[in-house]
Amino acid sequence: MTGAALRVGYLSASPRIRTLPDADADVVGPRAHVVGLIDALRAEGHVVEPFVLGDRRRLRGGATRPLDETGRASRLRRLAVDIVRLGLRPVSARCARRDLRGHVDVVYERVALFQELGRGWQTRGVPWVVETNALLAEEAQRERGALALVRTAWWLERRTYRRADLVVAVSEPLRDLLVARAGVPASRVLVVPNGVDVDRFPVTTGARPGPLVVGFVGFVIARQGLDELLEAVAAARAEDVDVQAVVVGDGPDRARLEARAVELGLAGLVRFTGQAPWEQVPAHLAGFSVGYSGQRGVAGLTMYHSPLKIYEYLASGLPVIASAHPDAVATLAASGAGWTFDPGNVLQLTALLRAVAALTPREREEAGRRGREHVEAHHTWRARARQVVEALQERGLVPR
């Protein structure tokens, strides 16, 4: 631990993010982030008092239905969900104040649509940190058509970023967007990529013979680049490359992708398992030869995410094939544990599948070993927690 132990109020006002294992498919990643950071802060010797709205069944209400489902129903339904979330603002704020009655040195809030819990503590002199993984209002509207009150959502989100004492962004492209689009001073934005709990991912992969099995774990939606993966697998197999794919997860594009796999002649060669319980993910990873993360930007936006899956693949001893966004390029270059292709470029991805399939199982295993060592040294949640605390200390927001 660096410096004095802190009392941290951790705030999450999203009605759908839960810390329990039965999270919906599209919020498994956020759950891992919340649990990972809370556990890491505690492991570093800090006291964490959490308020997670999604864990309180009486407050979640209709706003917990999947945004892609509610968003595509009708404008009236979208408006109803938005009003419910606006109505949660004072209710969740009261509950958070009641749960965090004692003194805290800092409040750390994961930003949520229409919500702003930490401001009340800030007005009483407590530093307020806001963490963001996306431009939420814009992404919800462009990717899922899930908002009716778009301007209201973006105005509230932008105001939250501007008010916070420190904004934690998961990538440099997201930091740049916060500066350019939300007007947040660059000096108040700290880039902290996602991380991983390495103890949760034992190295179970080995130098197995047989086909190259390219595996994906995550929310099955267009921006994950799974269309490109199917196209590349089909193209590689047409060149007699022995490659297969496994997609672990669920989402709005799963049925379409399953049909597309059949159209491409990949029936039986691309397997869709559906959503796996959180605790079963390591077992699925053990059946992969290489992990896949093909994310691309949505509706013309820069790809600004920090995919958890890259760190989880590496923690499991898997080499990685990823689209060439800054987080992936930096991590895979430093670790020597993977390869990147231009987002959406099927020709490059096909060439990578051909090259990785040509490696010996031992060569792939060695790349995975380097990846595991790299994340252990640099990308654990404890390392991320230390980075945040040290930034708060350097800015004089908490005692050293």
C-alpha positions in Angstrom: 0.0 0.0 0.0 1.1 3.5 -0.8 0.6 6.1 1.9 -2.1 6.2 4.6 -5.1 3.9 4.5 -8.2 5.6 3.0 -11.9 5.3 3.6 -13.4 5.1 0.1 -17.0 5.4 -0.7 -17.5 3.4 -3.9 -20.7 4.5 -5.8 -22.4 2.9 -8.8 -25.8 4.3 -9.7 -26.5 2.1 -12.8 -29.6 0.0 -12.1 -28.3 -2.9 -14.1 -24.7 -3.3 -12.8 -24.6 -5.8 -10.0 -21.7 -7.2 -8.0 -23.5 -10.6 -7.8 -22.5 -13.3 -10.4 -25.9 -13.3 -12.2 -25.2 -10.2 -14.2 -26.9 -9.7 -17.6 -24.7 -10.5 -20.6 -23.9 -6.9 -21.5 -22.8 -5.9 -18.0 -20.5 -8.8 -17.1 -17.5 -6.6 -18.0 -18.7 -3.7 -15.9 -19.3 -6.1 -13.0 -15.7 -7.5 -13.3 -14.4 -3.9 -13.2 -16.4 -2.9 -10.2 -15.6 -6.0 -8.2 -12.0 -6.0 -9.3 -11.3 -2.4 -8.2 -13.2 -2.7 -4.9 -11.3 -5.9 -4.0 -8.0 -4.3 -5.1 -8.5 -1.3 -2.9 -9.2 -3.5 0.0 -6.2 -5.7 -0.7 -4.1 -2.5 -0.7 -5.3 -1.8 2.9 -8.0 0.7 2.2 -11.6 0.5 3.7 -14.2 0.5 1.0 -17.9 1.3 1.7 -19.8 0.4 -1.5 -23.2 1.6 -2.7 -24.2 -0.4 -5.8 -27.7 0.5 -6.9 -28.1 -2.7 -9.0 -27.7 -4.8 -5.9 -30.8 -3.2 -4.3 -33.8 -5.0 -5.9 -36.4 -2.6 -4.6 -34.7 0.3 -6.5 -33.9 -1.3 -9.8 -37.4 -1.4 -11.3 -38.1 -1.4 -15.0 -34.9 0.5 -15.7 -33.0 -2.8 -15.5 -34.4 -4.2 -18.8 -31.7 -4.4 -21.5 -31.2 -1.1 -23.3 -31.0 -2.7 -26.7 -34.4 -4.4 -26.1 -36.1 -1.3 -24.6 -34.4 1.0 -27.0 -35.8 -0.8 -30.1 -39.4 -1.1 -28.8 -40.7 2.5 -29.3 -40.0 6.1 -28.4 -42.6 5.9 -25.7 -40.9 2.9 -24.1 -37.5 4.7 -24.3 -39.1 7.8 -22.7 -40.5 5.7 -19.9 -37.2 4.1 -19.1 -35.5 7.6 -19.2 -38.1 9.0 -16.8 -37.6 6.0 -14.4 -33.9 6.7 -14.4 -34.3 10.4 -13.8 -36.7 9.5 -10.9 -34.0 7.3 -9.4 -31.7 10.3 -9.0 -33.0 11.5 -5.6 -34.0 8.1 -4.4 -30.6 6.5 -5.0 -28.8 9.6 -3.6 -30.8 9.3 -0.3 -30.0 5.6 -0.1 -26.3 6.2 -0.8 -26.1 8.8 1.9 -27.8 6.4 4.3 -25.4 3.6 3.5 -22.3 5.7 3.7 -23.1 7.4 7.0 -19.6 7.5 8.3 -16.7 9.7 7.2 -15.0 8.9 3.9 -11.8 10.4 2.6 -12.9 10.2 -1.1 -15.9 9.1 -3.1 -15.3 7.1 -6.3 -18.2 7.0 -8.7 -18.7 4.9 -11.8 -20.6 7.2 -14.1 -24.1 6.1 -15.1 -26.8 7.6 -17.4 -28.9 10.3 -15.7 -27.2 9.8 -12.3 -24.8 11.8 -10.1 -24.3 10.5 -6.6 -20.9 12.0 -5.6 -21.8 15.7 -5.9 -23.4 15.7 -2.4 -20.2 14.6 -0.8 -18.1 17.0 -2.9 -20.2 20.0 -1.6 -19.2 18.9 1.9 -15.5 18.9 1.1 -15.0 15.3 0.1 -13.0 14.7 -3.1 -15.1 13.2 -5.9 -13.6 10.9 -8.5 -15.7 9.9 -11.5 -14.7 6.9 -13.6 -15.9 6.5 -17.2 -15.6 3.7 -19.7 -17.4 5.5 -22.5 -19.3 8.6 -23.6 -22.4 6.9 -22.3 -25.2 9.0 -23.8 -23.7 9.1 -27.2 -22.9 5.4 -27.3 -26.3 4.3 -26.0 -28.0 6.3 -28.7 -25.7 5.5 -31.6 -25.1 1.8 -30.9 -28.5 0.8 -29.4 -31.0 3.7 -30.1 -31.7 3.4 -26.4 -32.4 7.0 -25.3 -35.3 9.4 -25.8 -33.9 12.2 -23.7 -30.6 12.3 -25.5 -29.8 16.0 -24.9 -30.7 15.7 -21.2 -28.6 12.6 -20.7 -25.6 14.2 -22.4 -25.9 17.5 -20.6 -26.0 15.7 -17.2 -23.1 13.4 -18.2 -21.0 16.4 -19.4 -21.8 18.3 -16.2 -20.7 15.4 -14.0 -17.3 15.2 -15.8 -16.8 19.0 -15.4 -17.7 19.0 -11.7 -15.6 16.0 -10.6 -12.2 16.6 -8.9 -10.7 13.9 -11.0 -12.0 11.9 -14.0 -10.6 8.4 -14.6 -10.8 7.4 -18.3 -9.9 3.9 -19.5 -8.0 5.0 -22.6 -6.1 7.9 -24.1 -8.7 8.2 -27.0 -11.5 8.5 -24.4 -9.5 11.1 -22.5 -9.1 13.1 -25.7 -12.9 12.9 -26.3 -13.6 14.1 -22.8 -11.4 17.1 -23.3 -12.7 17.9 -26.8 -16.4 17.0 -26.4 -17.1 17.5 -22.6 -14.7 20.4 -22.0 -12.8 18.7 -19.1 -9.3 20.1 -18.6 -6.7 17.5 -19.6 -5.0 18.0 -16.2 -8.1 16.6 -14.5 -8.3 13.4 -16.5 -6.3 10.3 -15.5 -5.9 7.4 -17.9 -6.3 4.1 -16.1 -6.9 1.1 -18.4 -8.8 -1.9 -17.3 -7.1 -4.7 -15.4 -7.5 -8.3 -14.3 -7.5 -10.4 -11.2 -4.9 -12.9 -12.1 -5.8 -15.3 -9.3 -9.2 -15.8 -11.0 -7.5 -17.0 -14.2 -5.3 -20.0 -13.6 -3.0 -20.9 -16.5 -4.7 -24.0 -17.9 -3.8 -23.8 -21.5 -1.1 -26.1 -22.9 0.7 -26.9 -26.1 -2.3 -28.8 -27.5 -2.2 -30.2 -31.1 -5.2 -30.0 -33.4 -6.9 -27.1 -35.1 -6.3 -23.5 -34.2 -9.3 -22.6 -31.9 -9.9 -18.8 -31.9 -12.0 -17.9 -28.9 -14.1 -14.9 -27.9 -15.8 -14.1 -24.6 -18.1 -11.1 -24.2 -21.2 -9.3 -25.3 -22.3 -10.4 -28.8 -22.8 -7.1 -30.5 -21.7 -5.6 -33.8 -18.7 -3.5 -32.5 -17.0 -6.7 -31.3 -15.8 -7.5 -34.8 -17.3 -11.0 -34.9 -18.6 -10.5 -38.5 -14.9 -10.1 -39.5 -13.9 -13.1 -37.5 -16.4 -15.3 -39.3 -15.4 -14.0 -42.7 -11.7 -14.5 -41.9 -12.3 -18.1 -40.6 -14.1 -18.9 -43.8 -11.4 -17.4 -46.0 -8.6 -19.2 -44.0 -10.3 -22.5 -44.3 -10.7 -22.0 -48.1 -6.8 -21.9 -48.0 -6.7 -25.2 -46.1 -5.9 -23.5 -42.7 -7.3 -25.8 -39.9 -9.0 -23.1 -37.9 -12.2 -23.0 -35.8 -13.9 -20.5 -33.6 -15.8 -20.4 -30.3 -18.1 -17.5 -29.2 -18.9 -17.5 -25.5 -21.6 -15.0 -24.7 -24.9 -13.6 -25.7 -26.3 -10.4 -27.1 -28.5 -8.9 -29.8 -26.4 -10.1 -32.8 -26.0 -13.7 -31.8 -28.8 -15.1 -33.9 -27.7 -13.1 -37.0 -24.1 -14.3 -36.5 -25.2 -17.9 -36.1 -27.1 -17.7 -39.4 -24.1 -16.0 -41.1 -21.8 -18.8 -40.0 -24.1 -21.3 -41.7 -24.2 -19.2 -44.8 -20.4 -19.2 -44.9 -20.3 -23.0 -44.6 -19.0 -22.9 -41.0 -21.7 -25.1 -39.4 -20.0 -27.2 -36.8 -16.8 -25.1 -37.1 -18.0 -22.1 -35.3 -19.6 -22.8 -31.9 -21.9 -20.4 -30.0 -22.2 -21.4 -26.4 -24.4 -18.7 -25.1 -23.7 -16.7 -21.9 -21.5 -18.5 -19.4 -21.7 -18.0 -15.7 -18.9 -15.7 -14.5 -17.2 -18.5 -12.6 -17.2 -20.8 -15.7 -15.3 -18.4 -18.0 -11.8 -19.7 -17.1 -12.9 -23.2 -18.1 -14.0 -21.9 -21.5 -10.7 -20.1 -22.0 -8.9 -23.3 -21.3 -10.3 -24.7 -24.6 -9.0 -21.8 -26.8 -5.7 -21.7 -28.7 -5.8 -17.9 -29.0 -8.1 -15.2 -27.7 -9.9 -12.7 -30.0 -10.7 -9.1 -29.4 -11.8 -7.4 -32.6 -13.5 -4.3 -31.3 -14.0 -1.3 -33.6 -15.5 2.1 -33.2 -19.3 2.7 -33.4 -21.0 5.0 -35.9 -17.8 6.8 -36.8 -16.5 7.2 -33.2 -13.0 6.4 -32.3 -12.5 3.0 -30.7 -11.9 4.2 -27.1 -12.6 1.1 -25.0 -10.1 -0.8 -22.9 -11.3 -4.4 -23.4 -11.2 -6.5 -20.3 -11.0 -9.6 -22.4 -7.5 -8.9 -23.6 -6.2 -8.9 -20.0 -8.2 -12.0 -19.1 -7.0 -13.9 -22.1 -3.4 -13.0 -21.3 -3.9 -13.9 -17.6 -5.0 -17.3 -18.8 -1.8 -17.9 -20.7 -3.5 -17.3 -24.1 -1.8 -15.3 -26.9 -4.2 -12.7 -28.4 -5.3 -11.5 -31.8 -6.8 -8.0 -31.5 -7.8 -5.0 -33.5 -5.2 -2.3 -33.4 -6.5 0.2 -31.0 -4.0 1.9 -28.6 -4.7 -0.2 -25.5 -4.2 -3.5 -27.5 -1.2 -2.3 -29.4 0.6 -1.1 -26.3 -0.1 -4.2 -24.3 0.6 -6.8 -26.9 3.8 -5.0 -28.1 5.1 -4.8 -24.5 4.3 -8.4 -23.7 5.2 -10.0 -27.1 2.0 -12.1 -26.6 -0.1 -11.3 -29.6 -0.8 -9.7 -32.9 -2.9 -6.8 -34.2 -4.8 -6.0 -37.3 -6.5 -2.8 -38.6 -10.1 -2.8 -37.2 -12.5 -4.3 -39.7 -9.8 -5.5 -42.1 -10.8 -9.1 -43.0 -7.7 -9.6 -45.3 -5.3 -8.7 -42.5 -7.2 -10.9 -40.0 -7.2 -13.8 -42.4 -3.4 -13.4 -42.8 -3.0 -13.5 -39.1 -5.0 -16.6 -38.7 -2.9 -18.3 -41.3 0.4 -17.1 -39.6 -0.7 -18.1 -36.1 -2.0 -21.5 -37.3 1.5 -22.1 -38.8 3.1 -21.7 -35.4 3.8 -24.7 -33.3 1.7 -25.3 -30.3 4.9 -24.7 -28.2 5.4 -21.3 -29.8 1.9 -20.3 -29.1 2.3 -21.5 -25.5 5.5 -19.5 -25.1 3.7 -16.3 -26.3 0.9 -17.0 -23.8 3.5 -17.4 -21.0 5.0 -14.0 -21.8 1.5 -12.5 -21.7 0.7 -14.0 -18.3 4.0 -12.7 -16.9 3.3 -9.2 -18.3 -0.2 -8.8 -16.8 1.1 -10.1 -13.5 3.7 -7.4 -13.4 1.7 -4.5 -14.9 -2.0 -5.0 -15.3 -3.5 -6.3 -12.1 -6.4 -4.5 -10.5 -4.1 -3.8 -7.5 -1.7 -1.9 -9.9 -4.7 0.1 -11.1 -5.9 0.9 -7.6 -2.4 2.1 -6.6 -2.3 4.3 -9.7 -5.6 6.0 -8.7 -4.5 6.5 -5.1 -1.1 7.9 -6.1 -2.8 10.4 -8.4 -5.1 11.5 -5.7 -2.1 12.0 -3.3 -0.1 13.9 -5.9 -3.0 16.3 -6.5 -3.4 16.8 -2.7 -6.9 15.4 -2.7 -6.1 12.8 0.0 -3.3 12.6 2.5 -0.1 10.7 1.7 
